[in-house]
Amino acid sequence: MSAPVINYVVHYAITIALFYFQSNKVLPWIGKKKLQWLWIPLFCIIFLLIYILAHWLGEIFLTHLLQKPIKPLYGMTWPSFLRNGYRGLFFMGFSTGYYYLYSFIAQRKHAQELETQQLKAIIKQQQTQRELDMMQNAFLKAQINPHFLFNILNYIHFQSLKSAPQISEAVTRLANVMRFAFDVEHVDDKVKLGEELEQVEDIIYLYSLKKNEGTLLLDYELAVCNLQFVPLVLLTLAENCFKHGDLSQADAQMQLMLEDDQLQISTWNKISDHKPAISTKTGLQNLATRLYNAYGDSHSFAYGPDDNGGFSVQLRVPIQLVLKPVSNAAVNTDTIALP
């Protein structure tokens, strides 16, 4: 590489380095200062001196590198001083323009991103509002339909009260179970086990009308009736016994006991030979999820076939987790009546 080329490379490298140092480091730093009117002229003077000094040091480096004749003060004369000062002002103006142009583009891009985020937030809010409106409509329908159904059941109950008392009793118990299942959807937390045990007894009565082939034997301590528990657990377990069990061979069993500072709930039913051996057990899987959400790792829940041709469910929950007060939203388990 020839000497003129090396000379241009060194001086332009110094200029480019000072250009980006000013635009990327110095000007952003000055922009954060409070007294910018004082820092800007002071910076201009300092930058010009640095620019002239850097090129003079570059000239000293080139003199020794290229073994050029050493000039007095390595060529630092008033003409060279003024020439470098003019070039410094020229490149300082370019660097300042580059900085403000880059800042303007960055701010414009940031503003566009904010506008995009605000637009997305508005769209999401509108979607949420539409979903909320749909949920409200669905909730109103859910309120209307059970009310209409309970009125129909109430009518059947009174019409059959004298002519068919057994049917009237069945309608009453069915309405109680349906009302309990509907009302617990609006309970924030837990319900008394005693209230759900009443619904299990109604389910047992209704299934006894459907088939004359055995029943579900319910055994529980009175002390469990005041415990607060996740709703619809007992009803799900009872339904599972009737749905998948063979009660013609042996009665199903449900037991609730207090032992070792734990609430123990267990069910057992004979597995039917006439029903598919493979079951998805969706109800029990959903129940396991609900129990885990309520009690976490503190409880144990196991189910499956045993060696005696039966299917058993075992649930254990520490007693301290079922002693907290019941939710203020009470579950209505009263007998149906005309509005």
PLY file of the C-alpha trace (Angstrom):
ply
format ascii 1.0
element vertex 339
property float x
property float y
property float z
element edge 338
property int vertex1
property int vertex2
end_header
0.00 0.00 0.00
1.40 3.37 -1.03
2.08 6.21 1.37
-0.75 8.49 0.08
-3.29 5.67 0.55
-2.08 4.97 4.11
-2.28 8.68 4.84
-5.92 8.88 3.66
-6.88 5.71 5.54
-5.50 6.95 8.87
-7.03 10.44 8.67
-10.42 9.22 7.47
-10.47 6.51 10.16
-9.95 9.23 12.76
-12.72 11.34 11.22
-15.21 8.44 11.05
-14.43 7.40 14.64
-15.04 10.95 15.91
-18.20 11.20 13.75
-19.89 8.18 15.38
-18.49 8.96 18.83
-20.22 12.33 18.72
-23.53 11.07 17.27
-23.85 7.89 19.35
-22.25 8.85 22.66
-21.73 12.56 23.21
-24.96 14.04 21.81
-27.25 11.52 23.61
-25.36 12.31 26.83
-25.80 16.06 26.32
-29.50 15.51 25.54
-30.02 14.23 29.08
-28.44 17.30 30.69
-30.57 20.13 32.07
-28.35 23.09 31.01
-28.05 22.16 27.32
-27.52 25.80 26.29
-24.29 25.73 28.30
-23.11 22.26 27.30
-23.58 22.64 23.52
-21.12 25.54 22.92
-18.69 24.01 25.39
-18.90 20.72 23.54
-18.31 22.41 20.16
-15.08 23.95 21.39
-13.90 20.73 23.02
-14.81 18.64 19.96
-12.91 20.94 17.61
-9.84 20.78 19.81
-10.12 16.97 20.00
-10.54 16.78 16.22
-7.44 18.93 15.59
-5.41 17.06 18.25
-6.44 13.65 16.89
-5.36 14.48 13.35
-2.11 15.99 14.62
-1.38 12.77 16.54
-2.27 10.89 13.38
0.23 12.92 11.47
2.92 12.16 14.08
2.08 8.43 13.75
2.30 8.59 9.93
5.62 10.48 10.06
7.27 7.69 12.00
5.42 4.90 10.18
6.29 6.12 6.70
9.63 7.57 7.80
8.79 10.97 6.39
10.98 14.02 7.11
10.09 15.42 10.50
8.62 18.92 10.17
8.65 21.51 12.93
5.91 20.58 15.41
5.10 17.73 12.98
3.44 20.15 10.56
1.26 21.92 13.14
0.97 25.43 11.67
-1.76 28.01 11.75
-2.97 27.12 8.24
-3.15 23.41 9.15
-4.82 24.31 12.46
-7.50 26.38 10.72
-7.90 23.78 7.96
-8.49 20.99 10.49
-10.82 23.29 12.49
-12.90 23.91 9.35
-13.06 20.21 8.61
-14.00 19.59 12.22
-16.93 22.00 11.98
-18.01 20.39 8.72
-18.03 16.84 10.07
-19.49 17.99 13.39
-22.47 19.42 11.49
-22.90 16.17 9.57
-22.67 14.14 12.77
-25.25 16.37 14.51
-27.60 16.09 11.53
-27.16 12.31 11.50
-27.94 12.16 15.23
-31.17 14.19 14.98
-32.30 12.33 11.85
-31.68 8.99 13.55
-33.49 10.21 16.70
-36.44 11.42 14.63
-36.74 8.06 12.86
-36.46 6.19 16.18
-39.12 8.39 17.81
-41.38 8.00 14.78
-40.97 4.25 14.92
-41.67 4.25 18.67
-44.78 6.37 18.12
-45.99 3.94 15.45
-45.40 1.03 17.81
-47.40 2.81 20.53
-50.21 3.47 18.06
-50.15 -0.19 17.03
-50.26 -1.32 20.66
-53.12 1.07 21.40
-55.00 -0.21 18.35
-54.45 -3.80 19.45
-55.61 -2.89 22.96
-58.78 -1.31 21.54
-59.43 -4.37 19.37
-58.83 -6.69 22.33
-61.14 -4.58 24.50
-63.84 -4.77 21.84
-63.41 -8.54 21.57
-63.57 -8.85 25.36
-66.73 -6.74 25.41
-68.31 -8.92 22.72
-67.39 -12.07 24.65
-68.78 -10.50 27.84
-72.03 -9.69 26.03
-72.25 -13.27 24.77
-71.60 -14.60 28.30
-74.28 -12.30 29.71
-76.76 -13.49 27.09
-75.88 -17.10 27.86
-76.28 -16.43 31.57
-79.71 -14.89 31.02
-80.73 -17.93 28.97
-79.40 -20.20 31.72
-81.56 -18.30 34.18
-84.67 -18.44 32.02
-84.47 -22.10 31.02
-84.14 -23.61 34.56
-86.90 -21.32 35.80
-89.20 -22.55 33.04
-88.20 -26.16 33.71
-88.81 -25.88 37.45
-92.26 -24.45 36.77
-93.10 -27.42 34.53
-91.84 -29.87 37.15
-93.83 -28.03 39.78
-96.96 -28.36 37.64
-96.38 -32.12 37.16
-95.78 -32.48 40.89
-99.13 -30.99 41.88
-101.07 -32.68 39.08
-99.79 -36.10 40.09
-99.83 -35.54 43.86
-103.22 -37.26 44.38
-103.37 -39.69 41.46
-99.73 -40.86 41.45
-97.94 -39.93 44.70
-94.85 -41.95 43.78
-94.41 -39.91 40.59
-95.00 -36.72 42.54
-92.28 -37.68 45.02
-89.89 -38.52 42.16
-90.51 -35.17 40.49
-89.89 -33.36 43.77
-86.59 -35.12 44.38
-85.49 -34.63 40.78
-86.24 -30.92 41.01
-84.28 -30.67 44.26
-81.22 -32.31 42.70
-81.44 -30.10 39.61
-81.87 -26.96 41.71
-78.87 -27.90 43.85
-76.70 -28.53 40.76
-77.80 -25.20 39.29
-77.34 -23.17 42.48
-73.84 -24.46 43.29
-72.59 -22.91 40.04
-73.04 -19.54 41.75
-71.34 -20.55 45.01
-67.87 -19.00 45.21
-66.14 -21.72 47.19
-67.53 -24.70 49.15
-70.85 -26.06 50.41
-71.80 -28.16 53.40
-71.40 -31.88 52.87
-74.75 -32.43 54.57
-76.52 -30.49 51.82
-74.98 -32.61 49.09
-75.60 -35.82 51.04
-79.31 -34.97 50.88
-79.01 -34.81 47.10
-77.21 -38.18 47.02
-80.14 -39.67 48.92
-82.50 -38.20 46.32
-80.38 -39.74 43.53
-80.53 -43.11 45.27
-84.33 -42.82 45.47
-84.64 -41.90 41.77
-82.44 -44.80 40.65
-84.45 -47.16 42.82
-87.48 -46.26 40.70
-85.62 -46.85 37.45
-84.31 -50.34 38.24
-85.21 -52.86 40.88
-81.75 -54.39 41.14
-79.90 -53.11 44.15
-78.93 -49.70 45.37
-76.14 -47.51 46.70
-75.56 -47.96 50.42
-74.73 -44.62 51.99
-72.81 -44.63 55.28
-71.51 -41.48 56.94
-70.80 -39.96 60.31
-73.02 -37.07 61.35
-69.92 -35.00 62.07
-69.13 -34.76 58.35
-72.39 -32.95 57.57
-71.06 -29.57 58.77
-67.78 -29.81 56.88
-67.26 -27.52 53.89
-66.29 -29.26 50.69
-66.02 -28.84 46.92
-69.58 -29.12 45.53
-70.83 -31.94 43.26
-68.08 -34.38 44.29
-70.45 -36.78 46.04
-73.02 -36.55 43.24
-70.36 -37.34 40.66
-69.16 -40.37 42.62
-72.74 -41.60 43.15
-73.55 -41.23 39.47
-70.37 -43.10 38.59
-71.50 -46.05 40.74
-74.92 -46.20 39.10
-73.63 -45.60 35.59
-70.74 -48.06 35.51
-71.59 -50.49 38.32
-73.52 -53.75 38.24
-75.85 -53.33 41.20
-77.71 -56.56 40.38
-74.76 -58.56 41.74
-73.87 -56.37 44.71
-74.96 -53.06 46.15
-72.62 -50.13 45.59
-71.21 -48.42 48.66
-70.32 -44.86 49.62
-68.71 -44.08 52.94
-67.67 -40.80 54.58
-65.56 -41.08 57.73
-63.29 -38.94 59.92
-60.07 -40.77 60.74
-56.47 -39.72 61.45
-57.40 -36.01 61.17
-58.62 -36.61 57.63
-61.92 -36.69 55.82
-62.05 -40.03 54.02
-64.54 -40.55 51.20
-64.69 -43.93 49.46
-66.99 -45.66 46.99
-67.11 -49.20 45.65
-69.20 -50.89 42.99
-69.15 -54.19 41.16
-67.90 -53.83 37.60
-70.60 -54.81 35.11
-69.82 -57.57 32.64
-72.26 -56.10 30.13
-70.59 -52.70 29.91
-67.38 -51.87 28.01
-64.27 -52.69 30.01
-62.52 -49.63 28.62
-63.86 -46.33 29.93
-62.54 -42.83 29.37
-63.39 -41.97 33.01
-63.81 -38.36 31.94
-65.97 -37.61 34.96
-63.35 -38.87 37.41
-60.56 -37.09 35.54
-62.46 -33.81 35.68
-63.14 -34.45 39.35
-59.43 -35.02 39.97
-58.67 -31.66 38.33
-61.26 -29.85 40.48
-59.92 -31.44 43.66
-56.34 -30.50 42.79
-57.36 -26.90 42.09
-59.06 -26.78 45.50
-56.61 -28.70 47.71
-53.37 -28.99 45.71
-50.94 -31.68 46.84
-52.51 -31.84 50.31
-55.14 -34.37 49.26
-54.97 -37.85 47.74
-57.36 -39.16 45.11
-57.08 -42.65 43.64
-59.46 -44.82 41.67
-59.38 -48.05 39.69
-60.42 -51.73 39.63
-59.55 -54.02 42.52
-58.85 -57.75 42.77
-62.47 -58.62 43.61
-63.97 -57.50 40.31
-64.97 -54.14 41.72
-64.13 -50.50 41.10
-63.12 -48.35 44.07
-62.49 -44.67 44.66
-60.46 -43.36 47.60
-60.33 -39.67 48.54
-58.54 -38.22 51.56
-58.44 -34.55 52.55
-56.86 -33.10 55.73
-59.54 -32.06 58.19
-58.18 -28.51 58.54
-58.89 -27.86 54.85
-62.60 -28.59 55.20
-63.28 -26.59 58.35
-63.29 -23.07 56.91
-66.61 -21.19 56.80
-68.98 -21.85 53.97
-69.49 -19.18 51.30
-72.11 -16.52 51.95
-73.89 -17.63 48.78
-76.17 -20.29 50.22
-77.40 -23.24 48.18
-81.18 -23.56 48.03
-82.21 -27.17 48.58
-85.81 -26.50 49.58
-88.70 -28.40 48.07
-90.00 -26.85 44.86
-92.89 -24.49 45.21
-94.97 -22.30 42.97
-93.51 -18.81 42.46
0 1
1 2
2 3
3 4
4 5
5 6
6 7
7 8
8 9
9 10
10 11
11 12
12 13
13 14
14 15
15 16
16 17
17 18
18 19
19 20
20 21
21 22
22 23
23 24
24 25
25 26
26 27
27 28
28 29
29 30
30 31
31 32
32 33
33 34
34 35
35 36
36 37
37 38
38 39
39 40
40 41
41 42
42 43
43 44
44 45
45 46
46 47
47 48
48 49
49 50
50 51
51 52
52 53
53 54
54 55
55 56
56 57
57 58
58 59
59 60
60 61
61 62
62 63
63 64
64 65
65 66
66 67
67 68
68 69
69 70
70 71
71 72
72 73
73 74
74 75
75 76
76 77
77 78
78 79
79 80
80 81
81 82
82 83
83 84
84 85
85 86
86 87
87 88
88 89
89 90
90 91
91 92
92 93
93 94
94 95
95 96
96 97
97 98
98 99
99 100
100 101
101 102
102 103
103 104
104 105
105 106
106 107
107 108
108 109
109 110
110 111
111 112
112 113
113 114
114 115
115 116
116 117
117 118
118 119
119 120
120 121
121 122
122 123
123 124
124 125
125 126
126 127
127 128
128 129
129 130
130 131
131 132
132 133
133 134
134 135
135 136
136 137
137 138
138 139
139 140
140 141
141 142
142 143
143 144
144 145
145 146
146 147
147 148
148 149
149 150
150 151
151 152
152 153
153 154
154 155
155 156
156 157
157 158
158 159
159 160
160 161
161 162
162 163
163 164
164 165
165 166
166 167
167 168
168 169
169 170
170 171
171 172
172 173
173 174
174 175
175 176
176 177
177 178
178 179
179 180
180 181
181 182
182 183
183 184
184 185
185 186
186 187
187 188
188 189
189 190
190 191
191 192
192 193
193 194
194 195
195 196
196 197
197 198
198 199
199 200
200 201
201 202
202 203
203 204
204 205
205 206
206 207
207 208
208 209
209 210
210 211
211 212
212 213
213 214
214 215
215 216
216 217
217 218
218 219
219 220
220 221
221 222
222 223
223 224
224 225
225 226
226 227
227 228
228 229
229 230
230 231
231 232
232 233
233 234
234 235
235 236
236 237
237 238
238 239
239 240
240 241
241 242
242 243
243 244
244 245
245 246
246 247
247 248
248 249
249 250
250 251
251 252
252 253
253 254
254 255
255 256
256 257
257 258
258 259
259 260
260 261
261 262
262 263
263 264
264 265
265 266
266 267
267 268
268 269
269 270
270 271
271 272
272 273
273 274
274 275
275 276
276 277
277 278
278 279
279 280
280 281
281 282
282 283
283 284
284 285
285 286
286 287
287 288
288 289
289 290
290 291
291 292
292 293
293 294
294 295
295 296
296 297
297 298
298 299
299 300
300 301
301 302
302 303
303 304
304 305
305 306
306 307
307 308
308 309
309 310
310 311
311 312
312 313
313 314
314 315
315 316
316 317
317 318
318 319
319 320
320 321
321 322
322 323
323 324
324 325
325 326
326 327
327 328
328 329
329 330
330 331
331 332
332 333
333 334
334 335
335 336
336 337
337 338
